[in-house]
């Protein structure tokens, strides 16, 4: 697995963990996604998908 695949796998893992998590664990998962976004290493499409999901989570709470 190369570095990019590791980043996208980390995001997917965080989304999976996010479902059904308690509030403190939910915040940790969102922090993981945020940290990956801050690296600037995702493609534009992947970054946009991650941000869309972050906004969806934020608006659902």
C-alpha positions in Angstrom: 0.0 0.0 0.0 1.5 3.3 -1.0 1.2 6.5 1.0 -1.8 7.8 -0.9 -3.7 4.5 -0.4 -2.9 4.6 3.3 -4.4 8.1 3.5 -7.6 7.1 1.8 -7.8 3.9 3.8 -7.4 6.0 7.0 -10.3 8.2 6.0 -12.5 5.2 5.1 -11.7 3.6 8.4 -12.7 6.8 10.2 -16.0 7.0 8.4 -16.7 3.3 9.3 -15.9 4.0 12.9 -18.0 7.1 12.9 -21.2 5.2 12.4 -22.6 4.3 15.8 -19.8 5.9 17.8 -20.3 7.9 21.0 -19.6 11.6 20.9 -16.0 11.5 22.1 -15.1 8.7 19.6 -17.0 10.6 16.9 -14.9 13.7 17.5 -11.7 11.6 17.2 -12.8 10.2 13.9 -13.6 13.6 12.6 -10.2 14.8 13.8 -8.5 12.0 11.8 -10.3 13.1 8.6 -9.4 16.7 9.3 -5.8 15.8 9.8 -5.6 14.0 6.5 -7.2 16.9 4.7 -4.6 19.3 6.2 -1.8 17.3 4.6 -2.9 18.6 1.2 -2.0 15.2 -0.3 -5.5 14.1 -1.4 -6.6 14.7 -5.0 -9.2 17.4 -5.5 -12.0 14.9 -5.9 -11.1 12.9 -2.8 -10.8 16.1 -0.7 -14.1 17.4 -2.0 -15.8 14.1 -1.1 -14.3 14.1 2.4 -15.4 17.7 3.0 -18.9 16.9 1.7 -19.1 14.1 4.2 -17.8 16.3 7.0 -20.5 18.9 6.2 -23.2 16.2 6.2 -22.1 15.0 9.6 -22.0 18.5 11.0 -25.4 19.3 9.7 -27.0 16.1 10.9 -26.0 16.8 14.5 
